[in-house]
């Protein structure tokens, strides 16, 4: 009953949990409950329905995978990118990811959860909580309100445009083709490593004590990452942290 089920849709698992019987077979999962370290990976071309993700549980949906009728409660984690299809409810209300259009809405990322906006994709009204990560590829975009709570991270892997508001109590990083772990540990390319600077454009920025981590070359070119406020304003308190990536 219940417990930490860790499996993928490639496996065959039949059993019961506190909500009743569940099945994982033939690339389909039905009625799975994830909690206390439990995890379900929905692989490309596979599907899951009626999945409940409670505190400490993780639902990971690969690009080309599909999860419907998902219930995510406080402390649960969703891992996906804009190539996945996911719909359900979280603590903030209804959320969805359309893997065909790359559009995501109402995501709540926390407790190890992460979402990657691929090129051409967009995340609307996103909340990133403690230990949550929002990543954006070059050409990915934001709309509505993007809220970064304390302990949250947003990583930019290229130029990104937000047509709405960014409210930052967490950390924003300008990446340079490093791994997420390297970025989050503040590792950056130096010396002979190529550095491609990025630009974050947003209509409004509200600082709530968060930090924007930017890179700059102090070896003559003075090139740097850029933050552009387009048509709106920057208010509140935001820390700017600069790292020299020149020789």
VEXMAR-969913 format. One record per residue (C-alpha): residue number from 0; residue in three letters; x, y, z. Coordinates in steps of 0.02 Angstrom, whole numbers, always signed. Each point is the difference from the previous one (the first is absolute). Example, Ala and Ser with C-alpha at 12.3 -4.5 7.8 and 13.67 -1.06 7.14 Angstrom:
2
{num:0	residuo:ALA	xx:+615	yy:-225	zz:+390}
{num:1	residuo:SER	xx:+69	yy:+172	zz:-33}
***
This chain:
247
{num:0	residuo:UNK	xx:+0	yy:+0	zz:+0}
{num:1	residuo:UNK	xx:+73	yy:+170	zz:-50}
{num:2	residuo:UNK	xx:+186	yy:+10	zz:+32}
{num:3	residuo:UNK	xx:+139	yy:+60	zz:-112}
{num:4	residuo:UNK	xx:-35	yy:-73	zz:-171}
{num:5	residuo:UNK	xx:+143	yy:+38	zz:-121}
{num:6	residuo:UNK	xx:-31	yy:-58	zz:-177}
{num:7	residuo:UNK	xx:-23	yy:+52	zz:-181}
{num:8	residuo:UNK	xx:-131	yy:-36	zz:-131}
{num:9	residuo:UNK	xx:+119	yy:-127	zz:-78}
{num:10	residuo:UNK	xx:-29	yy:-114	zz:+150}
{num:11	residuo:UNK	xx:-146	yy:-110	zz:+47}
{num:12	residuo:UNK	xx:-67	yy:+30	zz:+175}
{num:13	residuo:UNK	xx:-171	yy:-48	zz:+69}
{num:14	residuo:UNK	xx:-56	yy:+38	zz:+176}
{num:15	residuo:UNK	xx:-105	yy:+105	zz:+117}
{num:16	residuo:UNK	xx:+23	yy:+162	zz:+93}
{num:17	residuo:UNK	xx:-108	yy:+101	zz:+119}
{num:18	residuo:UNK	xx:-110	yy:+57	zz:-145}
{num:19	residuo:UNK	xx:-28	yy:-174	zz:-71}
{num:20	residuo:UNK	xx:+79	yy:-108	zz:-134}
{num:21	residuo:UNK	xx:+134	yy:+66	zz:-119}
{num:22	residuo:UNK	xx:+85	yy:-67	zz:-155}
{num:23	residuo:UNK	xx:+157	yy:+34	zz:-99}
{num:24	residuo:UNK	xx:+9	yy:-105	zz:-157}
{num:25	residuo:UNK	xx:+17	yy:+13	zz:-189}
{num:26	residuo:UNK	xx:+64	yy:+178	zz:+11}
{num:27	residuo:UNK	xx:-149	yy:+61	zz:+100}
{num:28	residuo:UNK	xx:-18	yy:+44	zz:+184}
{num:29	residuo:UNK	xx:-168	yy:+17	zz:+87}
{num:30	residuo:UNK	xx:-40	yy:+49	zz:+179}
{num:31	residuo:UNK	xx:+179	yy:+17	zz:+64}
{num:32	residuo:UNK	xx:+32	yy:+89	zz:+165}
{num:33	residuo:UNK	xx:+173	yy:+76	zz:+26}
{num:34	residuo:UNK	xx:+62	yy:+57	zz:+170}
{num:35	residuo:UNK	xx:+150	yy:-3	zz:+119}
{num:36	residuo:UNK	xx:+133	yy:-29	zz:-134}
{num:37	residuo:UNK	xx:-113	yy:-84	zz:-127}
{num:38	residuo:UNK	xx:+25	yy:+40	zz:-183}
{num:39	residuo:UNK	xx:-83	yy:-42	zz:-166}
{num:40	residuo:UNK	xx:+88	yy:+33	zz:-165}
{num:41	residuo:UNK	xx:-119	yy:+13	zz:-147}
{num:42	residuo:UNK	xx:+106	yy:-37	zz:-153}
{num:43	residuo:UNK	xx:-16	yy:+63	zz:-178}
{num:44	residuo:UNK	xx:-154	yy:-72	zz:-83}
{num:45	residuo:UNK	xx:-68	yy:-62	zz:+167}
{num:46	residuo:UNK	xx:-140	yy:+67	zz:+109}
{num:47	residuo:UNK	xx:-65	yy:+14	zz:+177}
{num:48	residuo:UNK	xx:-172	yy:+43	zz:+66}
{num:49	residuo:UNK	xx:-72	yy:+37	zz:+172}
{num:50	residuo:UNK	xx:+171	yy:+22	zz:+81}
{num:51	residuo:UNK	xx:+6	yy:+74	zz:+175}
{num:52	residuo:UNK	xx:+165	yy:+79	zz:+54}
{num:53	residuo:UNK	xx:+13	yy:+40	zz:+186}
{num:54	residuo:UNK	xx:+138	yy:+72	zz:+109}
{num:55	residuo:UNK	xx:+168	yy:-75	zz:-50}
{num:56	residuo:UNK	xx:-65	yy:-80	zz:-159}
{num:57	residuo:UNK	xx:+61	yy:+37	zz:-176}
{num:58	residuo:UNK	xx:-85	yy:-13	zz:-169}
{num:59	residuo:UNK	xx:+122	yy:+13	zz:-147}
{num:60	residuo:UNK	xx:-73	yy:+11	zz:-175}
{num:61	residuo:UNK	xx:+117	yy:-13	zz:-149}
{num:62	residuo:UNK	xx:-25	yy:+94	zz:-163}
{num:63	residuo:UNK	xx:-130	yy:-97	zz:-97}
{num:64	residuo:UNK	xx:-73	yy:-72	zz:+160}
{num:65	residuo:UNK	xx:-174	yy:+40	zz:+65}
{num:66	residuo:UNK	xx:-75	yy:+12	zz:+174}
{num:67	residuo:UNK	xx:-182	yy:+48	zz:+26}
{num:68	residuo:UNK	xx:-111	yy:+25	zz:+153}
{num:69	residuo:UNK	xx:+152	yy:+33	zz:+110}
{num:70	residuo:UNK	xx:-24	yy:+58	zz:+180}
{num:71	residuo:UNK	xx:+152	yy:+83	zz:+77}
{num:72	residuo:UNK	xx:-5	yy:+50	zz:+183}
{num:73	residuo:UNK	xx:+117	yy:+108	zz:+102}
{num:74	residuo:UNK	xx:+179	yy:-63	zz:+2}
{num:75	residuo:UNK	xx:-15	yy:-104	zz:-159}
{num:76	residuo:UNK	xx:+116	yy:+18	zz:-150}
{num:77	residuo:UNK	xx:-34	yy:+7	zz:-187}
{num:78	residuo:UNK	xx:+144	yy:-23	zz:-123}
{num:79	residuo:UNK	xx:-38	yy:+35	zz:-183}
{num:80	residuo:UNK	xx:+38	yy:+108	zz:-150}
{num:81	residuo:UNK	xx:-112	yy:+85	zz:-127}
{num:82	residuo:UNK	xx:+3	yy:-155	zz:-110}
{num:83	residuo:UNK	xx:-102	yy:-98	zz:+127}
{num:84	residuo:UNK	xx:-189	yy:+3	zz:+18}
{num:85	residuo:UNK	xx:-64	yy:+15	zz:+178}
{num:86	residuo:UNK	xx:-162	yy:+63	zz:+75}
{num:87	residuo:UNK	xx:-71	yy:+2	zz:+174}
{num:88	residuo:UNK	xx:-9	yy:+101	zz:+160}
{num:89	residuo:UNK	xx:+129	yy:+62	zz:+125}
{num:90	residuo:UNK	xx:-8	yy:+107	zz:+156}
{num:91	residuo:UNK	xx:-25	yy:+155	zz:-108}
{num:92	residuo:UNK	xx:-141	yy:-72	zz:-107}
{num:93	residuo:UNK	xx:-6	yy:-74	zz:-174}
{num:94	residuo:UNK	xx:+161	yy:-22	zz:-100}
{num:95	residuo:UNK	xx:+43	yy:-65	zz:-171}
{num:96	residuo:UNK	xx:+142	yy:-34	zz:-121}
{num:97	residuo:UNK	xx:-42	yy:-21	zz:-184}
{num:98	residuo:UNK	xx:+139	yy:-100	zz:-80}
{num:99	residuo:UNK	xx:-60	yy:+44	zz:-175}
{num:100	residuo:UNK	xx:+2	yy:+189	zz:+17}
{num:101	residuo:UNK	xx:+131	yy:+9	zz:+138}
{num:102	residuo:UNK	xx:-116	yy:+108	zz:+106}
{num:103	residuo:UNK	xx:-5	yy:-25	zz:+189}
{num:104	residuo:UNK	xx:-115	yy:+86	zz:+124}
{num:105	residuo:UNK	xx:-18	yy:+6	zz:+189}
{num:106	residuo:UNK	xx:+151	yy:-106	zz:+45}
{num:107	residuo:UNK	xx:+57	yy:-14	zz:+181}
{num:108	residuo:UNK	xx:+180	yy:-61	zz:+14}
{num:109	residuo:UNK	xx:+68	yy:-45	zz:+171}
{num:110	residuo:UNK	xx:+93	yy:-130	zz:+102}
{num:111	residuo:UNK	xx:+115	yy:-55	zz:-142}
{num:112	residuo:UNK	xx:-126	yy:+32	zz:-138}
{num:113	residuo:UNK	xx:+59	yy:+78	zz:-163}
{num:114	residuo:UNK	xx:-68	yy:+56	zz:-167}
{num:115	residuo:UNK	xx:+95	yy:+42	zz:-158}
{num:116	residuo:UNK	xx:-74	yy:+119	zz:-129}
{num:117	residuo:UNK	xx:+70	yy:-55	zz:-167}
{num:118	residuo:UNK	xx:+27	yy:+116	zz:-149}
{num:119	residuo:UNK	xx:-168	yy:+63	zz:-59}
{num:120	residuo:UNK	xx:-86	yy:-51	zz:+162}
{num:121	residuo:UNK	xx:-77	yy:+113	zz:+130}
{num:122	residuo:UNK	xx:-38	yy:-13	zz:+186}
{num:123	residuo:UNK	xx:-144	yy:+107	zz:+63}
{num:124	residuo:UNK	xx:-37	yy:+42	zz:+182}
{num:125	residuo:UNK	xx:+137	yy:-109	zz:+74}
{num:126	residuo:UNK	xx:+39	yy:-15	zz:+186}
{num:127	residuo:UNK	xx:+171	yy:-68	zz:+48}
{num:128	residuo:UNK	xx:+7	yy:-47	zz:+183}
{num:129	residuo:UNK	xx:+139	yy:-56	zz:+116}
{num:130	residuo:UNK	xx:+120	yy:-121	zz:-88}
{num:131	residuo:UNK	xx:-92	yy:+21	zz:-164}
{num:132	residuo:UNK	xx:+84	yy:+44	zz:-165}
{num:133	residuo:UNK	xx:-64	yy:+83	zz:-159}
{num:134	residuo:UNK	xx:+117	yy:-16	zz:-149}
{num:135	residuo:UNK	xx:-17	yy:+90	zz:-166}
{num:136	residuo:UNK	xx:+86	yy:-42	zz:-163}
{num:137	residuo:UNK	xx:+41	yy:+136	zz:-126}
{num:138	residuo:UNK	xx:-165	yy:+49	zz:-79}
{num:139	residuo:UNK	xx:-104	yy:-55	zz:+149}
{num:140	residuo:UNK	xx:-112	yy:+134	zz:+75}
{num:141	residuo:UNK	xx:-103	yy:+48	zz:+152}
{num:142	residuo:UNK	xx:-168	yy:+85	zz:+17}
{num:143	residuo:UNK	xx:-114	yy:+52	zz:+141}
{num:144	residuo:UNK	xx:+76	yy:-3	zz:+174}
{num:145	residuo:UNK	xx:+158	yy:-99	zz:+31}
{num:146	residuo:UNK	xx:+25	yy:-15	zz:+188}
{num:147	residuo:UNK	xx:+167	yy:-59	zz:+71}
{num:148	residuo:UNK	xx:-10	yy:-36	zz:+185}
{num:149	residuo:UNK	xx:+145	yy:-6	zz:+121}
{num:150	residuo:UNK	xx:+106	yy:-153	zz:-43}
{num:151	residuo:UNK	xx:-65	yy:-4	zz:-179}
{num:152	residuo:UNK	xx:+108	yy:+9	zz:-157}
{num:153	residuo:UNK	xx:-25	yy:+58	zz:-179}
{num:154	residuo:UNK	xx:+137	yy:-45	zz:-125}
{num:155	residuo:UNK	xx:+15	yy:+85	zz:-170}
{num:156	residuo:UNK	xx:+89	yy:-97	zz:-138}
{num:157	residuo:UNK	xx:-24	yy:+137	zz:-130}
{num:158	residuo:UNK	xx:-93	yy:+162	zz:-32}
{num:159	residuo:UNK	xx:-169	yy:-3	zz:+85}
{num:160	residuo:UNK	xx:-149	yy:+119	zz:-10}
{num:161	residuo:UNK	xx:-133	yy:+19	zz:+134}
{num:162	residuo:UNK	xx:-154	yy:+96	zz:-56}
{num:163	residuo:UNK	xx:-64	yy:+5	zz:+178}
{num:164	residuo:UNK	xx:+68	yy:+24	zz:+175}
{num:165	residuo:UNK	xx:+146	yy:-87	zz:+85}
{num:166	residuo:UNK	xx:-10	yy:+2	zz:+190}
{num:167	residuo:UNK	xx:+165	yy:-58	zz:+72}
{num:168	residuo:UNK	xx:+38	yy:-56	zz:+177}
{num:169	residuo:UNK	xx:+114	yy:-139	zz:-64}
{num:170	residuo:UNK	xx:+147	yy:-14	zz:-120}
{num:171	residuo:UNK	xx:+11	yy:+35	zz:-186}
{num:172	residuo:UNK	xx:+152	yy:-70	zz:-91}
{num:173	residuo:UNK	xx:+69	yy:+40	zz:-173}
{num:174	residuo:UNK	xx:+71	yy:-167	zz:-58}
{num:175	residuo:UNK	xx:+136	yy:-42	zz:-126}
{num:176	residuo:UNK	xx:-34	yy:-178	zz:-58}
{num:177	residuo:UNK	xx:+46	yy:-72	zz:+168}
{num:178	residuo:UNK	xx:-97	yy:-134	zz:+91}
{num:179	residuo:UNK	xx:-139	yy:+53	zz:+117}
{num:180	residuo:UNK	xx:+103	yy:-59	zz:+149}
{num:181	residuo:UNK	xx:+146	yy:+107	zz:-56}
{num:182	residuo:UNK	xx:-111	yy:+150	zz:-23}
{num:183	residuo:UNK	xx:-82	yy:-18	zz:+168}
{num:184	residuo:UNK	xx:+170	yy:-15	zz:+85}
{num:185	residuo:UNK	xx:+48	yy:+164	zz:-86}
{num:186	residuo:UNK	xx:+128	yy:-85	zz:-113}
{num:187	residuo:UNK	xx:+31	yy:+96	zz:-161}
{num:188	residuo:UNK	xx:+111	yy:-17	zz:-153}
{num:189	residuo:UNK	xx:+166	yy:+90	zz:+16}
{num:190	residuo:UNK	xx:+164	yy:+17	zz:-90}
{num:191	residuo:UNK	xx:-6	yy:-71	zz:-176}
{num:192	residuo:UNK	xx:-177	yy:-67	zz:+19}
{num:193	residuo:UNK	xx:-122	yy:+88	zz:-118}
{num:194	residuo:UNK	xx:-121	yy:+118	zz:+84}
{num:195	residuo:UNK	xx:-164	yy:+46	zz:-81}
{num:196	residuo:UNK	xx:-88	yy:+140	zz:+91}
{num:197	residuo:UNK	xx:-188	yy:+2	zz:+15}
{num:198	residuo:UNK	xx:-137	yy:+130	zz:+15}
{num:199	residuo:UNK	xx:-154	yy:-8	zz:+111}
{num:200	residuo:UNK	xx:-136	yy:+120	zz:-56}
{num:201	residuo:UNK	xx:-153	yy:+23	zz:+111}
{num:202	residuo:UNK	xx:-143	yy:+123	zz:+8}
{num:203	residuo:UNK	xx:+16	yy:+18	zz:+189}
{num:204	residuo:UNK	xx:+116	yy:-61	zz:+137}
{num:205	residuo:UNK	xx:-49	yy:-1	zz:+183}
{num:206	residuo:UNK	xx:+141	yy:-38	zz:+119}
{num:207	residuo:UNK	xx:-39	yy:-87	zz:+163}
{num:208	residuo:UNK	xx:+180	yy:-19	zz:+58}
{num:209	residuo:UNK	xx:+48	yy:-119	zz:-140}
{num:210	residuo:UNK	xx:+163	yy:-4	zz:-97}
{num:211	residuo:UNK	xx:+38	yy:+12	zz:-186}
{num:212	residuo:UNK	xx:+167	yy:-84	zz:-37}
{num:213	residuo:UNK	xx:+82	yy:+77	zz:-154}
{num:214	residuo:UNK	xx:+166	yy:-24	zz:-90}
{num:215	residuo:UNK	xx:+116	yy:+135	zz:-62}
{num:216	residuo:UNK	xx:+167	yy:+7	zz:-90}
{num:217	residuo:UNK	xx:+122	yy:+122	zz:+80}
{num:218	residuo:UNK	xx:+142	yy:-34	zz:-122}
{num:219	residuo:UNK	xx:-36	yy:+141	zz:-122}
{num:220	residuo:UNK	xx:-162	yy:-43	zz:-88}
{num:221	residuo:UNK	xx:-110	yy:+38	zz:+150}
{num:222	residuo:UNK	xx:-133	yy:-115	zz:-73}
{num:223	residuo:UNK	xx:-128	yy:-68	zz:+122}
{num:224	residuo:UNK	xx:-168	yy:-80	zz:+24}
{num:225	residuo:UNK	xx:-143	yy:+125	zz:-12}
{num:226	residuo:UNK	xx:-160	yy:+36	zz:+92}
{num:227	residuo:UNK	xx:-123	yy:+107	zz:-99}
{num:228	residuo:UNK	xx:-160	yy:+75	zz:+70}
{num:229	residuo:UNK	xx:-115	yy:+24	zz:-150}
{num:230	residuo:UNK	xx:-139	yy:+125	zz:+25}
{num:231	residuo:UNK	xx:-26	yy:-30	zz:+185}
{num:232	residuo:UNK	xx:+103	yy:+26	zz:+155}
{num:233	residuo:UNK	xx:+115	yy:-82	zz:+126}
{num:234	residuo:UNK	xx:-58	yy:+16	zz:+179}
{num:235	residuo:UNK	xx:+44	yy:-74	zz:+169}
{num:236	residuo:UNK	xx:+169	yy:-67	zz:+52}
{num:237	residuo:UNK	xx:+108	yy:-106	zz:-117}
{num:238	residuo:UNK	xx:+182	yy:-49	zz:+27}
{num:239	residuo:UNK	xx:+113	yy:-5	zz:-152}
{num:240	residuo:UNK	xx:+148	yy:-120	zz:+11}
{num:241	residuo:UNK	xx:+134	yy:+14	zz:-135}
{num:242	residuo:UNK	xx:+129	yy:-132	zz:-43}
{num:243	residuo:UNK	xx:+151	yy:+41	zz:-108}
{num:244	residuo:UNK	xx:+14	yy:-129	zz:-139}
{num:245	residuo:UNK	xx:+143	yy:+86	zz:-90}
{num:246	residuo:UNK	xx:+182	yy:-51	zz:-1}
***
